[in-house]
């Protein structure tokens, strides 16, 4: 915000006209003195002009009286001139100080404007990056949904030595619901089949890779976005995706991403430490 520079004091503004008035009064005073001398001369000679001797005497008289007066006037003019120059120098210094103050304020305003412009540019860049991250997240989420909605290849597991339990699940329904409620022995059976079945293992790798990609994008979005409550939604989704893959096909990368997300949203998940799943 621009600050109006302080005005010059009225006494400083009136110095120049006052000096001019003093000079005029000095001229008037000299004229009055000259008039008085002439009047005194004519009165002395009874109004006559006089002869050459009278003029000589008048010249001596006028010079003797006027020279000291003019000398004194010259000294006064010299003093007045010096004082006027000092006043002008003081005004110049004051104007210079005001100019410096205005330059400092202009420099400060320029710095503030540059800072505001930089912040605006950074905000625009962040918005562009967030828009790109949102686009990538939506693309990856669609790809993840397509992978996880594929039918799970294991259609049964041995419930007893004489009977098998039928499974009619997709990867998503199995990992997010059915697998959680299975007996540990049945979980072990499915995990071992997943490890040894090339096609199933390859599909889980795709699922894990996409979940990790979504997690990395979500973490990047969280680090840029100033409104963390909106970015937190992506972290919740990423956590659920990684957790689903971790149940049947765990590894260190998945566990590391889960721990990272938990460090951001652990207070909302009530998660102090993400437990690792042991392979059988």
C-alpha positions as MATLAB code, in Angstrom:
seq = 'XXXXXXXXXXXXXXXXXXXXXXXXXXXXXXXXXXXXXXXXXXXXXXXXXXXXXXXXXXXXXXXXXXXXXXXXXXXXXXXXXXXXXXXXXXXXXXXXXXXXXXXXXXXXXXXXXXXXXXXXXXXXXXXXXXXXXXXXXXXXXXXXXXXXXXXXXXXXXXXXXXXXXXXXXXXXXXXXXXXXXXXXXXXXXXXXXXXXXXXXXXXXXXXXXXXXXXXXXXXXXXXXXXXXXXXXXXXXXXXXXXXXXXXXXXXXXXXXXXXXXXXXXXXXXXXXXXXXXXXX';
ca = [
       0.000    0.000    0.000;
       1.403    3.390   -1.014;
       2.247    5.768    1.789;
       1.774    9.468    1.071;
       5.029   11.344    1.653;
       4.943   13.914    4.440;
       4.369   17.495    3.308;
       6.949   20.210    3.771;
       6.347   22.427    6.800;
       4.549   25.688    6.052;
       7.444   27.696    7.486;
       9.790   26.115    4.914;
       7.326   26.732    2.112;
       7.025   30.444    3.156;
      10.783   31.084    3.375;
      11.224   32.074   -0.273;
       8.365   34.629   -0.364;
       9.522   36.019    2.997;
      13.042   36.510    1.670;
      11.700   38.303   -1.391;
       9.652   40.612    0.843;
      12.735   41.369    2.962;
      14.674   42.293   -0.166;
      11.896   44.617   -1.339;
      11.746   46.313    2.056;
      15.512   46.842    1.924;
      15.230   48.586   -1.468;
      12.372   50.712   -0.139;
      14.439   51.631    2.916;
      17.373   52.734    0.757;
      15.038   54.803   -1.394;
      13.592   56.453    1.713;
      17.099   57.244    2.990;
      18.061   58.754   -0.381;
      14.853   60.803   -0.393;
      15.551   62.062    3.114;
      19.070   63.126    2.091;
      17.756   65.009   -0.926;
      15.064   66.647    1.160;
      17.632   67.649    3.769;
      19.841   69.173    1.014;
      17.064   71.258   -0.516;
      15.885   72.439    2.871;
      19.435   73.438    3.714;
      19.751   75.534    0.532;
      16.290   77.018    0.994;
      14.902   75.190   -1.998;
      17.591   76.460   -4.425;
      19.817   74.393   -6.617;
      23.010   76.150   -5.573;
      26.293   76.764   -7.406;
      29.122   74.394   -8.321;
      30.661   74.710   -4.890;
      27.382   73.756   -3.386;
      27.186   70.733   -5.634;
      30.714   69.725   -4.622;
      29.847   70.083   -0.969;
      26.650   68.140   -1.511;
      28.588   65.398   -3.297;
      30.998   65.089   -0.409;
      28.129   65.152    2.033;
      26.055   62.643    0.068;
      29.030   60.318   -0.442;
      30.074   60.543    3.192;
      26.594   59.715    4.428;
      25.534   57.221    1.753;
      28.737   55.153    1.509;
      28.458   53.737    5.066;
      24.787   53.079    4.468;
      25.519   51.275    1.198;
      28.359   49.363    2.858;
      25.999   48.293    5.617;
      23.363   47.381    3.010;
      25.954   45.346    1.095;
      26.824   43.418    4.249;
      23.122   42.876    4.931;
      22.607   41.636    1.384;
      25.569   39.285    1.749;
      24.210   37.908    5.021;
      20.766   37.594    3.469;
      22.226   35.807    0.447;
      24.109   33.337    2.656;
      21.037   32.716    4.762;
      18.928   32.215    1.644;
      21.422   29.704    0.250;
      21.479   27.837    3.581;
      17.685   27.703    3.579;
      17.697   26.437    0.001;
      20.291   23.787    0.940;
      18.163   22.684    3.890;
      15.119   22.400    1.626;
      17.133   20.431   -0.916;
      18.284   18.032    1.789;
      14.729   17.598    3.025;
      13.465   16.947   -0.503;
      16.297   14.446   -1.015;
      15.312   12.647    2.184;
      11.679   12.525    1.022;
      12.799   11.207   -2.360;
      14.797    8.462   -0.678;
      11.795    7.573    1.467;
       9.569    7.370   -1.613;
      12.158    5.180   -3.363;
      12.306    2.856   -0.341;
       8.498    2.596   -0.269;
       8.422    1.958   -4.016;
      11.052   -0.740   -3.638;
       9.051   -2.362   -0.832;
       5.860   -2.265   -2.891;
       7.719   -3.764   -5.851;
       9.019   -6.583   -3.642;
       5.509   -7.262   -2.310;
       4.083   -7.239   -5.829;
       6.791   -9.613   -7.028;
       6.148  -11.923   -4.083;
       2.399  -11.905   -4.747;
       3.017  -12.626   -8.416;
       5.373  -15.506   -7.571;
       2.784  -16.947   -5.195;
       0.140  -16.680   -7.898;
       2.419  -18.389  -10.431;
       3.213  -21.160   -7.929;
      -0.503  -21.569   -7.212;
      -1.250  -21.901  -10.927;
       1.553  -24.451  -11.312;
       0.268  -26.444   -8.346;
      -3.257  -26.362   -9.743;
      -1.966  -27.662  -13.083;
      -0.035  -30.438  -11.343;
      -3.063  -31.354   -9.224;
      -5.255  -31.498  -12.314;
      -2.749  -33.785  -14.017;
      -2.491  -35.981  -10.923;
      -6.294  -36.160  -10.731;
      -6.434  -37.279  -14.350;
      -3.777  -39.960  -13.753;
      -5.514  -41.136  -10.580;
      -8.832  -41.513  -12.373;
      -7.160  -43.447  -15.205;
      -5.306  -45.745  -12.792;
      -8.421  -46.315  -10.674;
     -10.388  -47.388  -13.756;
      -7.582  -49.744  -14.693;
      -7.461  -51.120  -11.148;
     -11.227  -51.690  -11.151;
     -10.969  -53.569  -14.436;
      -8.239  -55.834  -13.010;
      -9.892  -56.511   -9.644;
     -13.324  -57.281  -11.151;
     -11.935  -60.274  -13.071;
     -13.264  -63.651  -11.863;
     -10.971  -65.365   -9.369;
      -9.564  -68.554  -10.955;
      -9.761  -70.720   -7.822;
     -13.359  -71.970   -7.729;
     -13.148  -74.261   -4.687;
     -11.067  -75.230   -1.692;
     -11.091  -78.402    0.496;
     -13.472  -77.815    3.352;
     -12.903  -81.382    4.578;
     -11.149  -84.548    3.319;
     -14.378  -85.526    1.632;
     -15.870  -82.247    0.412;
     -14.851  -79.034   -1.327;
     -16.243  -75.594   -0.703;
     -17.247  -73.740   -3.835;
     -15.886  -70.249   -4.585;
     -17.628  -67.993   -7.026;
     -15.847  -64.721   -6.455;
     -14.038  -61.968   -8.324;
     -10.644  -60.805   -7.136;
     -12.342  -57.820   -5.534;
     -15.076  -59.714   -3.673;
     -12.610  -62.355   -2.527;
      -9.866  -60.020   -1.306;
     -12.163  -57.440    0.292;
     -14.827  -59.688    1.838;
     -14.722  -63.501    1.466;
     -11.037  -64.008    2.227;
     -11.285  -62.023    5.501;
     -13.847  -64.461    6.946;
     -12.124  -67.690    5.875;
     -10.573  -70.135    8.314;
      -6.761  -69.691    8.524;
      -6.227  -73.136    6.970;
      -8.329  -72.198    3.957;
      -6.473  -68.884    3.671;
      -3.203  -70.796    3.627;
      -4.488  -73.040    0.863;
      -5.495  -70.076   -1.327;
      -2.221  -68.235   -0.658;
      -0.158  -71.284   -1.647;
      -2.214  -71.722   -4.815;
      -1.689  -68.062   -5.640;
       2.084  -68.385   -5.211;
       2.335  -71.530   -7.351;
      -0.180  -70.615  -10.080;
       1.609  -68.547  -12.739;
      -1.524  -66.948  -14.200;
      -2.976  -66.057  -10.792;
       0.378  -64.739   -9.597;
       0.766  -62.623  -12.725;
      -2.698  -61.132  -12.232;
      -1.927  -60.285   -8.598;
       1.295  -58.609   -9.744;
      -0.716  -56.376  -12.082;
      -3.091  -55.616   -9.244;
      -0.249  -54.765   -6.887;
       1.559  -52.636   -9.475;
      -1.549  -50.561  -10.144;
      -2.274  -50.183   -6.418;
       1.304  -48.972   -5.796;
       1.030  -46.508   -8.693;
      -2.224  -45.114   -7.291;
      -0.597  -44.861   -3.850;
       2.386  -42.904   -5.189;
       0.081  -40.540   -7.082;
      -2.086  -40.099   -3.981;
       0.954  -39.325   -1.804;
       2.144  -36.771   -4.353;
      -1.324  -35.222   -4.473;
      -1.363  -35.060   -0.663;
       2.029  -33.299   -0.564;
       0.921  -30.606   -3.045;
      -2.703  -29.995   -2.148;
      -3.250  -27.363    0.542;
      -6.650  -28.885    1.413;
      -5.496  -32.158    2.962;
      -9.061  -33.270    3.725;
      -9.665  -33.680   -0.024;
      -6.323  -35.370   -0.676;
      -6.953  -37.701    2.268;
      -9.729  -39.449    0.332;
      -7.176  -40.712   -2.203;
      -5.012  -42.036    0.636;
      -7.938  -43.972    2.106;
      -8.635  -45.578   -1.282;
      -4.952  -46.404   -1.763;
      -4.748  -47.950    1.683;
      -7.731  -50.230    0.952;
      -6.269  -51.278   -2.419;
      -2.875  -52.132   -0.955;
      -4.439  -53.893    2.013;
      -6.477  -56.116   -0.318;
      -3.379  -57.241   -2.244;
      -1.391  -57.621    0.969;
      -3.862  -60.172    2.330;
      -3.027  -62.794   -0.272;
       0.238  -61.680   -1.908;
       2.349  -59.589    0.503;
       5.803  -58.154   -0.094;
       8.071  -55.408    1.324;
       7.093  -52.734   -1.197;
       3.404  -53.054   -0.389;
       4.138  -53.050    3.342;
       6.308  -49.931    2.983;
       3.543  -48.040    1.160;
       0.996  -49.093    3.790;
       3.248  -47.822    6.568;
       3.746  -44.516    4.727;
       0.022  -43.976    4.307;
      -0.608  -44.962    7.932;
       1.833  -42.244    9.036;
      -0.469  -39.662    7.385;
      -3.922  -41.034    8.206;
      -3.190  -43.384   11.113;
      -5.251  -41.266   13.508;
      -8.274  -41.762   11.263;
      -7.678  -45.475   10.737;
      -6.695  -46.124   14.342;
      -3.587  -47.795   12.942;
      -0.386  -47.547   14.947;
       1.502  -50.097   12.893;
       0.426  -52.090    9.854;
       0.906  -55.791   10.613;
       2.772  -57.765    8.000;
       1.320  -60.946    6.551;
       3.516  -64.044    6.784;
       3.714  -66.336    3.813;
       2.916  -70.027    4.321;
];
